Amino acid sequence: MSSSLLTSPMVDLDTGAVIAHPAVVDNTGTLKATPLPMMLELPIRVVLAGAGALAPLHEALRRSGRHPREAILLLTGPCQEQERPLLKVGLDSLRTIGYLIGFADVGTTGGVTLDVVADSAPYLLALDPELVTRIPGDYRAAAVARSVVTLARGIGAHVMAPGVEREPQVAVARGLGVRLAHGPLLAPGPDGKVRVPLPVADESPSTVMLGPRVQELLIPAVTLPVEAKAEEAMAAFGHEPTITSVILVDEFQRPKGSLDRSRFLLSFAARYGHALHGSKPAQRLADPPRTVPRTTPAIAAMQAAGRDAGRVYDDLVVTDEMNRCLGIVRVSDLIRQVAAMKG
C-alpha cells in the first residue's frame, strides 16, 4: 500500500471549494476540530478486528467534540475472500453510527477488489496515487481510472484523485469525470486559500447554444433543518415577502424537501390550517426537491423544470458534487436567459 494519502484538503475541482480536511492530531493525541468534515485513514484490518479495535477511534472523535457523521473513513489495504463477511458486519456497524466510508487504492492490487467495492456501497473511492501520477501520459492508467469512475457512478459514490502534483493531472482527471482531488498542487497557499487550475472553457457552438450554467444564475436559498416545524417555515416566509421557497436540508446541507411559498401558505390559509400544521414537521407539507447540478446549462435546467406540469415554476435547487445545497435558481430567471439567447 502507498504512504498516507491524506496530505492536504480534499478539493472540488469544479469550484475550488474545500470539501474536507485530513484529520490532524495535536501533541496531546486529540483530533483537532475543523468546521468541515475530516478524513481519516483506517486500515481494513482494524475493521476486521471487531468493535473493540474501533473503540479508540470513537473515543478520539468524542474527545474532539465531533460526531461520526462528520468523519470520512478511508479504508486502506486489501480484504481476503474469507474476510468479506466480517468486513460487511464492520462496515454496517460504522454506518449505523454515522461514519461515511471510503476505499483507498481502488483499481489496484493494494486495495479491495471491485466486487467488494460494489457490494460495500461506499461514499468515496480514492484512486491509487501512482495511477494519478501516470494518467496524463499513460492510456492504460487512464483506462483503469475511467473504469473506477464508471463503477462509482453506478453505485452512487464519489471519486477522488489523491497526490495531485501537476496541472496535466487535474486536466485529465476532470476529463475522466473525477471531481474531487487533493495533493501538493492543491495545498493552501500562504494566504490559506486553495487555487485550482481552471478548466479550458468550452466555446463550441453546441455548448454556447445551451446557455450559461445554472451556477451563474444562483441566488441564496433559505434553508431550515429537515426536522423543522411548519411554524418555523411560516416565520421564514413571513420575514421576507420575496422568498419563493424554503429548502429543508439535513446536517450535511443536502436538500430533503422543498416548500413552495404559494402552496405552503395556502395550507395555512385553510380553515384551522395553523392548528393542523403549525406544530407538525414542515416536511409533511414539502415536495421532493427538484435538484440540478451546478454545471447544468440553462436549457437543460428548463427541461428539468418542465417535467412536472404541476411544479413548472417551482425553484430548482442547485447542488454541488457532494449533493449539498448551494442555492436556488428561479425558473423566471431561466426563462429570461433563454429568451435573451434567442433574441
N, C-alpha and C positions, 0 to 999 in steps of 0.2 A: 504494500500500500504506500501511497505517496505521503510526504510530510504534510503537516497541518494545512488544510485548505483555507482556514479562516484567518486571513491576514489583513483584511480591510472590509469596509462596509459592503453589503450587498446592494447593488445599484440597479435601477430600472434604466435600461439603455435607451428607451424612448424619450424620457424626460430628464434623466439625471437625478431623479429623486432617490434618496436613500431609503431602502425598504427595511433593512435590519442591520444590526451591528454584531460583530463577533463578541462573544462573552469575554469579559475581562475580569480576572481575579486579582484583587489587591493583596497587599502584604499580609493581611490577616486571614486570607483564604476566603474572603467574601466576594460574591459576584457583585460587580458594580452595576447599579441600575442605570438604564438609559430610557428615554421616552419611547423608543421604538422596540419592536421585538428583538430578542437576542438569538444568535445562532450558537449552538454548542455541538462540538464533535463528540460522538459516543461510540466506542467500539461495539459491534454487534455482540461480541462475546459477553459484554456486561448485561445486555438484554436477555441473552440466553441463560445467564446465571440465576435469573429469578428476581423476585421483588426485593429481597434483602440487599442485593448488589446495587439496586437503584435507589436505596434509601438515602445515601449521601447526596445524590443529585437533588432529590426532593427537598432535603433539609437546606442545601445551599441556596436553592431558589426561594425557599420560605424566608431564610435569613436576609435575603436581598430585598424582600418586600415585593417579589414578582410572583405572578400566577403562571402555572404551566402553559396556559393558552398564549402567553407572551414569549414562549420559547420554541424555537425550531431545532429539533434534534436531528443532526446529520449523522446517520449511522455509517460507520466505516468497517470495511473488512467483508469477507465472504461468509456465506451460510451454507453448510453442507446439507445434502438432501435429507438426512435423518434428523436434522435440527429444525426443519421447517415448521413442524407443529409447535415446538417451543417458541419459535420466533413469532408465530401468529398470536399465541397467547400473550407474549410480552408486548407486542405492538397494540393489541386490543386493550390491554390494561393501560398503556401510556396514553392512548387516545381517549379512553374513558376519563382519565384525569384531566385531559385538556391539551396535551402536548401536540404540536404539529410534527409530522415525521417526514424526514428526507433520507435519501440514499446517496452516498458518495461513490465516485469512480464507476458510474453506470456505463455499461457498454465495454468494460474491460474485465480481465480476469481478477483484478484486485477488488472488485465489488461483487454484489449479489447478481445472480443471473436475471435475465429479463423476465422470465416467467415468475420469479419470486417478486420482482418489482411490480408486475401487473397484479398479482394476487394480493399484494400488500396495500394497494391504493394509496400511495404516499402523496404528500403535499408538494414535495420538491425533489427533483432529480438533478444531481450535480455531475457534470461530465468530468472525466479524468483530466487533470491539469496538463499532462503531457499531450493528450489528444488536442486540447485547446491550443497548445503551442504549435502543433503540426498543421492545423486545419487551413491556414492561408495558402500553403503550397502543396498539400497532400490530399488528393481527391479521395483516397481510401479513408483517411481520418475524417474528412468531411462527410463521407457516406455513413460512417458509424454515428457521427453526431446527428445527422439528419434522421437516422433510424430512431435514435433516442427521442428526438423532438416529436416524431410521428407517434411513438408509443405514449409520450406524455400527453399529447392531445387526445389520444384515445381513452386515457384513464383519468383525465382531468387534473393533471399535475403541471407544475411549472418547471422550467429547465434553467439551470444556472451554469454559466461558463466561469470556472474558477481560475485564478492565476493569470488573468489577462495582463499582458505587458506591452503590447504593441497595437497601434491603431488598426492594422490589417486584420488582427484577430477580432476586433469589435465589428468591423465591417462584414466579415464572413459569418460571424455568429448571428448578426442581425439577419443576414440573407437566409440563413438556415431556419430562422424562426425562434432563435434564443433571445429572450428579452431581459434576463437577469444575469448579472456578472459581478465579479469582484477581482481585485488583484492590484499590483503596483500602479498600473496606468490609471486606475480609478480611486486611488488613495486620496484623501483630503489634502489640499494644498496648505500652505502656511496660514491662509485665512480661514481654514476649516471647511472650505467649500469643495465639493466634488465636481470635476469638469469631465463631461463625457463627449468624445468626438461626435460631431453631428453627422447624421446620415446624409448622403447626397440626395438633394431634392429631386423628386420625380416630376419632370416638366413635360412628360409625354402628353399628346393631345387627349388621350383617353382619360388620364388622371385629372387634367385640368377640367374636363367636361363634368367630372363628378363633384366638383366644388370643393370648398375648404373642409378640413376635418372638423369634427364637432368640438374638439378641444379649443378651437379658435373662437367658438361661439358660446363658450362655457360661462355660466353665471353661478354664483354660490348657491348651494342648496341649504334649505332649512331642514335640519335633521333632529330627530328625537330617538332615544333608545327604543328598541323594539318592544320593550315591556312597558312603555309609557302609557298612561291613562288617556282616554279620549279627551278629558277636560284639559289636559296639558296641550294637546294638539289644538283644541279650541282656543286656548290662550295664545298660542303661537300665531294662528290665523288672525285673531283679534288685534294682536300687537301691531301688525303691519298689513294694510289693505292690498298691497301689491303682491303679497305672497300667493303664488298659484298652486303650490303643493308643499307638503311636508313629507320627507322621506324617513322611514323608520329603518334604523341601522343596528347591527349587532355590535359587540365590543370591538370588532376589527374594522368598523365603519363599512361593512358590507351591506348593501341595501336588501331589506327583507320585506318591505311593504311601501306602498305609495298612497298617500291621501290626497285626492284631488279636491281643491277648495270647494267647488260648486257642489259636488256630490256629498262631501263631508258636512258642509254647513246645512245642506238640505235635510240630512238625517237629524240634525239637532233642531231644525226649524219645525219638524213634525210635532204633533201633539205628544207631550211627555218625552220629547226627544232627549233632553238633558237628563231626566230621571232614568231613562232606559240605557243611555250610553255613557254618561259622564264619568262614572267611577269604574267603568269596564275598560279593558285594554283597547287602545286605539287600533290595534292590529285587526280587531273584529270588523272594522269598517274600511280596512285597507284593501287595495287591489295589489296583485303581484307587480313589482317594479318592472318597468319596461327599460331594460338596460342596453346601452350601446357602448362598445369600447371607444376610448377617446380618439383612436385613429380612424373611426368610421367617417367616410365622406358624407357631405350634406345630402346628396341624392339618395344614398343608401339609408341614411337616417330617416329621410322622408318615407321611404318604402317601408321601413320598420314601423313608423308611426301609423301607417295606413292599414296595417294587417288586422287591427281590431277596430271595426267600424264604430263600436260604442265608446272607444277611447282615443279617437283620432287626434284630439287636441290635448291629450294628457302630456305633461312634461316627460321628456326622456331623461333617464338617469345615466350620466356618463361615468364609466368605471375605468380603473387602471388595470395593470396586468395582474394585480392581486385581488381583483374584483372589489376594490374599495371605491366608495362613492367620492368622486372628485367634484361633483356639482351637477347642475341640470342644464338641459337645452330646451328652450321653449319652441314648440312647433311653429309658432308665428315667426320666430327668427329664422327658422329653416326656410319657410315659405318666402320670406323677403330675400334671402340669399339666392334661392333658386330662381326667383323672378328676376333678380339683378343679373344673374348669369345669362338668362335667356334674352334680357334686354340688350 
